[in-house]
Amino acid sequence: MPGKSQAIALRTRLLAAMLGPLLGAAAIIGVGGATLISDVVRRTNDRVLGGALGAIAETVQVERGEVTLDLPPAAFGMLENSERDNVYYRIAVGGALLTGYADLPAPDPATMTVDQPRFRFARYRDQGIRIAEVKRMLPRIAQPVVIQVAETLDNRKTLAGQLTIALLLGEVALVGVAVLLLRPALGWSLRPLARLRRTVEARDGNVRADFSPLDAGPLPNELQPLAIAFDHMLAQLDTATGGMRRFTADASHQMRTPLSVLRVQVELARRGSHEALDEIADAVQRLERLVTQLLALARAEEGGVSPPLEAVDLKEVSQAVIGRLINQAIAADVELNLDAQDGASYPVQAHRTLIFEILANLIDNGIRYNQRGGAVTVALARSDSDITLSVQDDGPGIAPENRSRVFERFFRAAGQTGPDGTGLGLAIVQSAAQRMGAHVSISNAAPGTRITVRFPPQPST
């Protein structure tokens, strides 16, 4: 869609997620390896340089009160290498040069430990050098003798560079092989997801929508929550479409009779029958009530995620419904009563609209199927565990064998007297109560019928 950012492909995300840490680890290994190489090269060359220093220091002796030495050629021969590094030496007694390069950077003898060689880097003749030096104390010689051997760093740099390049080439080869192997590995890892996608796509060609659970074979643990969530969504869609199908079927079935009556009465009205107009008005009224109750039933059975429950006062809703239906009760010569404690409230966690539908249908049934001069009583009661709402009338009651079926859609007891009904009122009551977790029961009031709605225990406030 225009203006919508393109999401990065999952394969690319996974590849980046794997290569990122891999490259980071390679960089860390490269830095650590270069540091280790530098240290190994330094230690190795220092060992050779220290050997040359030791060989020269052993030749330093005292003869006739003077310091003498015999520079062994082997001491300098061990320092020869392919890079032809320059070698320098210096032997001094106190501050006086005995032999060697006078301008070679001299140490402070006071900072040195006797017979303990030490190594340091320095600059000499515009070159970096590595110096090995040791201080010795000879018999009958008051001043310390300092022996120094130094070499330039070309061989060290060349060796360290070669080892570092070898390390980098190995890392590049490792990362390259990893990249080549990651793509097929990702393809294998994403195969269950592709199988899940094909399973969903296979339903596109179905003539009738298929809301059965997916069968994509065994799935990894990471994909199982996705499949479960998708199956849950399919179940919700099945419930929603099932409700639509039932609504369509019920509406088409139940509207057929009043529409047929309307068509006949319209024909009679065209022929001048005045009674047909009354029949038309009555049929329209029945049709309007049927549509209203079908919509109420659909709303009560509506699937999907329900809005959160809210605090509803049953007494306030009862008064509102009684006020709405009082004119109908007066016309039918039926008395409406509310049996509740003065000043008391009856709060429940529910949906106000659904409670309104429950009360409206129960009171409407109590008025329609009552006797003239009868009464309909709405009673509210509360206990430590629950709150109940009951509606009782003075009508003929419901036979025991029919009480298990009165909550079925469109059920009307055979031989029932009284005005025509849709058979949906108690079905609406049952569905609405179930959505709020309430329980509906029916009992004989002798005379009449009592229908009780029991709400679950309320949370303490």
N, C-alpha and C positions, 0 to 999 in steps of 0.2 A: 504494500500500500504506500502511496506517496507520503513523504514526511515521516515514515516509520523507519527507525534505524534497523539495519540488518544485523541479526544476531550472528555471532561467530559460531562456525560449525563445531559440533561436539568433538569430532576427530581432531580438529585443529586445536581446540582447547586442551584435550588430553595430551596431544603431542607437545604443545607448549609447556604444559604442566610437568611433563617428564623431562623435556630437554632443558628447561630452566634450571632445576636442581642439578641435572647432570653437568651442564656447563659451569654452574657455580662450584660444584665439587671439583671439576677439572681445573678451574682457576685456583682454587685453594690448594689442590695437590701440586699445581705448577709452581705457585709461590713457595709452598713448603719444600718441594723438591729442589728448586733453585737454591734455597737457603741451605738445605742439607748438602747439596753438591758443593757449594762454596765452602762449607765447613769441612767436608771430607777432603777436598783438594788442599785446603790450607793445612789441615792436620798432616796429610801425607807428605807434602813438600816440607813442612816444618820438621818432620821426622828426619828427612834427608839432610836438611840444613843443620839441624841439631847434631847429626852424626858428624858432619864436617867440622862443626865447632868443637865437638869433643875430641876429634882426632888431632886438631891443632892445639887445643888446650893441654893435651897429655905431653906434648913435646916441650912445653914451657918449663924450664928448670933453672936452678941457681948454681952457677959455677964461679968459684973464687969471689963470691959476694956480688956477682952480676947475674942479671936475668938473661938466659939464652934460650933459643928455640931452634928447631929444625923443621921447617914447613914441609910436611909430607905431600908429594904430588897426588897421592891417592885421595887426600882430603878435598882437593879441588876437582879431581876427576869424577867424584860421585855427584858433583853438582852440574856436570855437563848434561845438556838435553838438546832435543831437536830444534828448539827455538833459539838456541845459542844465547841464553841469558848471560849478561855480564855478572861477574863475581868480584866482590871487593872484600878486603879484610883490613883489620887494624888491631894492633897490639900496642897497648900503652901501659906504662908503669906510672901510676899516679896521673899527672897531667902531661908527662913526657912521652912522646911517641917513640916506640921501640922499632916498629916496622909497619909497613902498610900504607894505606891512604890516609894522609893527615886530615883531609877535610871531610872524611866520613863522619856523619853526625854522631858525636860522642855522648854517652849517657852520664848521669850524675852517679858516681860510685856509691854515694851515701844512700841512694834509693835501692841499691841492689843487695841481694842476699848472697853470701859466699857459696861458691860451687853450685849455685842454683841457676840454670840457664833460663833466659827469658827471651820473648820474641815481641817485635813491634814493627809497625809499618812506618816508613819515613819517605822523604823526598831527597834525591841526590842526583845532581847533574840533570835536572828537569825530568827525572824519571821516578816512578814509584818503585821502592825497594822494600824487601823484607829483611830485617836484621835479626840475627841470633847473637846473643852476647851473654857472657858469663864473667863473674868476678872471682879471682883466686887470690889467696894469701899465701905467699911463699916464705920458707924459713929465712930468717936474717934479712928479709926485705920489708921495710916499714910500710911502703906504699902498696896499695892493692894493684894487682895486674888485671887489666880489663882486656878480654879477647873478644873481637867482633868479626862475624862473617855475614856478608849480605849478598843478595842476588836480586836481579830485576824480576818483574812479574809476568813477563810475556808467556812463559810456559804455563804458569798458573791460570792466566786468563784464557789461553787457548784450550786447555783441558776442561776448565769449567764451562766454556762456551760449547764445546763439543758434547759434553754430557747433558747440558741444558737443552740443546737442539734435539738430542736423541730423546730426552724426556718429552719435549713438546710434540715431536713427531709421533711418539707413542700415544700421547693423549689425543692428538688429531685423529689418528687411526682408530682409537677406541671410540671416540665420539661418532666418527663416520660409520663404523660398523653398527653402533647402537642405533643411529638414525635409520640405517637400512633395515635393521631387524625390528624397529619399533612400529613401522607402518603395518607389516603383516601381523605383528602382535596385537596392534590396535584393532585391525580387522577381525581377528579371532575373538578379541575381548568384546567387541560390539555386535558380534553375531546374534546373541540372544535379543538385543534391542531391535535388530533388523527383522528377526523372526517375529517379534511382538508387533512390529509395524506391518509386516505382511499379513499377520492374522487380522489386524484391524482393517487393512485395505481390502481383504478378501470379502468383507461384508458390504462393500460399496455396491456390488452388483445385485444384491438381494432385492427382490421385488418388495418383500415385507421386511420391515425393520426388525433386526435381530438384537435383542437386548440380553441374550444369555451370557453367562460369564465367559471370558476369553479362555481359549485353550491353546496357549503358545508353547506348551511343553515345559520342561523344568527351567526355571529362571534363577539367576544368581540372587543372592540376598539383597543386593542393592536395587534390583528391579522388581522384587516381590511387592514392596509397598506401592509402587506405581501401578502394577497390575491389580492389586487389591483396591486401590483408590478408583481405578477405571471401572472395575466390576461394580463397585459401590455406586458410581455415577450411572452405570447402565441400569442398575436396579432402581435408582431414583427415576430415571427416564421411563423405565418400564411401568413404574407406579403412576407417574404423571400421565403417560399416554394411555395406560389402562383406565385411569379416571376419566380421561377425555372420551375414550371409546364407550365407557359405561354411560357417561353423560349423554353422548350422542344417541346411543341405543335407547336409553330411558326416555329421552326427550322425544325421539321419533315415535316410540311405542305409545307413550302416554298422551302425546298431543294429537295422535291420529283420531281418537274418539271425539274430543271437543271440536276439532277442525271439521270433522264430518258433520257434526251437529250444526255447526255454523253454516256450512255449505247448504244443508237442507233448509235451515230456517231462513237463510237469505233468499232461496228460491221461493219459499212460502211468502216471505215479505214482499217479494216482487209481484206476487199474485194478489196482494191486498190483505194478507192475514195480519191483523194487529197483534194477535197473541205471539206471532213469530218474533216480534221485536223484543218482547220480554224474554223469550227463549235465547235470543241472540245475546242480550245483556248478561243473562245467567251463564251462558257458555263462555263469554269473554271473561267474566269474573273467575270462573273455574280455571280457565286457561292462564289467566294472570297469576292465580295462586299456585298453579302447577309450576310455571316458570320460576316464580319466586322461590319455591321450595327446592326445585332442582338446582338452582344457583346456590342456595344455602347448603344443600348436601355436598355439592362440588367444593364449596369453600371449606366445609367441615372435613372433607376427605382429602384436601389439598396436600400433595406430597411436598418433598423438598425440605429445606431447613426452616423450622418454625422460628418466629421471633421469640426473644427471651420472655419468660413468664414475668408478669407484673403483679403488684399487689392490687387486688380487686375486692371491694366491699360488697358481699352478696346482698346485703340489705339495701344498699343504694341502687343496685341493678334491679332488684325485685320491685322497688318502688317505681323505677322508670318504666319497666315493662307493664306493670299494672296500670300506670297512667296512660300508656299507649293503647291498652286493650279495654279500658273501662267502658268506652262507648259500645264496643261489641258485646260486652257482658250485659249492659243495660238493655240493649236491643233484644238479647236472648233471655232476659229476665233471670240472670244469674248473678249472684253476689260474689264479689272478689274480696278475699281477706288476706291479710299479712300477719302471721303469727311469729313475732320476734320480740325480744326484750327491749323495752324503752331505753334509749340512750346507749344501747350496746351496738358494737360493730362486729361484723363477721368477715374478717379479711382472709383471703386465700391467694395463693400464687397461681395465677391462671391468665386467660385472655378474656378481656371484657366482652369483646364481640361474640365469642363463642358462648359465654355464659348467657348473654342476651338472647342468642338463638335458642339455647336450651330452654330458658324460661318462657320465651315467646311461644315455642311449639307446645310445651307442656300445658301452659295456660290456655292456649287456643284450642287444644284437644279437649281440655276440661270444660270449656264453654260450649264447644260444638256438640259434644256427646253427653251433655248433661240434661237434666230435666228442668222444665220451667219452675222457677222458684228455688232452684238448687243453689249450691255454693261451690266455689273453688277456693281452696285455702293453700297459700304458700307458707310453709313453716320452715324456720331456720333454727338450728340447734348446734351447739358446740360442746365438745368434751375436751379432755386433756390430750386426746390422740388425734381427733379429726373434727371437721365441720360438715354438717349434712344440710342439704336443701331438698325438701320434698314438696310435691304438689299433689293434692288430694281433691277429688271431685265426688259428686253425688250421683254419678251416672250409673248405667246398668252394669259396669264392671267388665272384666275380661275373663273369659272362661279359662280354667287352669290349663287345659290342653293347648291353648293358643298363646300362653304367656312366653313360651320359648321362641315364638316366631314373630311376635309383634315388632321386633326391632329389624326385621328383614325389610328390604326396600319393596314398596308397593304392596305389602301384605295387608289384606283386609279380611277380617273374620267373616266366614260365610254366615249369611242371615243377619248381618249387622244392620241395625236400624239407625236412623239419624241422617244428617246431611251427607252428601257425597264428599269424600276426601281423596287425597292423593296417595295415602299409604306411605308417606315419606317423613312424617313428623318425628316418630320415634327413631327412625334410622338416622335422622339428623342429630337427635339427642345423643344416641350411642356413639356416633363418629366424633362429635364435638367433645364429648366427655373423654373418650380414649386419647384424643390429642393432648389433653391436659393431665392425663394420668388419673382421672377420676373413674369411679365405678358406679354403674347404674343398676338398680334393682327395681322390681315391680312386685306389688303385693295387693291383696284384696282388702279394701277398707270397710266393707260391709255396712252400708252400701257404697258402691263406687270403687275407684282404683286409686292407689297411692304409688307414685313413682318417686324414688329416692335417689339422689345423686350424692355420693360420698366422696369428699375430696381427701387426698392423702394428707398425712400429718404435716403440719406447717412448721417451718423452721422457727426456732425461738428467736425473739427480738430482744 
